Every structure is written in C-alpha cells, then in structure tokens.
Amino acid sequence: MTNSIYQVFKFVSNHQGFRASLGVISSQRNSKSVLAWGAIHKENGKTWVPELEKILVSCPDAQWTPMNQKQSSLFDQAYEREVNSGQEWLLSI
C-alpha cells in the first residue's frame, strides 16, 4: 500500500488537474473489494489507479470507485481522531 501511495502522489504532482483519492476496487465476479489509492482528474473524471492494473489481471471485471466528498470527510475525521488519540496516549506516558 505504501508503494501505491507514493506512486499516486508522484503521479498527481506530475499531472496537472489530478488529485489523490482513496477508493474501493471491487470485483463482483470474485466477491472481493480492496481499499486503494488512486488519482482522479478534477474536470473530466479520468482515473489512474496503480493497484487496479494489477488486480485486473486476475479479476477482469474489477472497477475502482473513488470516495465521494462526504465519505472523504468522514475518513479524514476518523483518521484525525485516531492520530490524535495515539498522540495523547504517548504524551500521557
């Protein structure tokens, strides 16, 4: 996952108009879903998802669905709560 995060942020910095986004790669045929980073173009919706390219080899019906704005906000809030609680715990030692 760390490698794909790096790839996505490098892609976003080299391709104007794209932003990084979390999303879900899902395959109905294999009944699987995976959380994955990707890049989405702000204007035309074109996507680039490095993990999807790998998954398509064994799951040709796989698709990536980026989080919508509300989901992204909820994810960010949960992440901040988790990070802050961990920092508070460290400070209490």
Buried (B, 14 or more C-beta within 10 A) or exposed (E): EEEBBEBBEEBBEEEEEBEBBBBBBBBEEEEEEBEBBBBBBEEEEEBBBBBBEBBBEEBEEBBBEBBEEEBBEEEEEEEEEEEEEEEEEEEEE
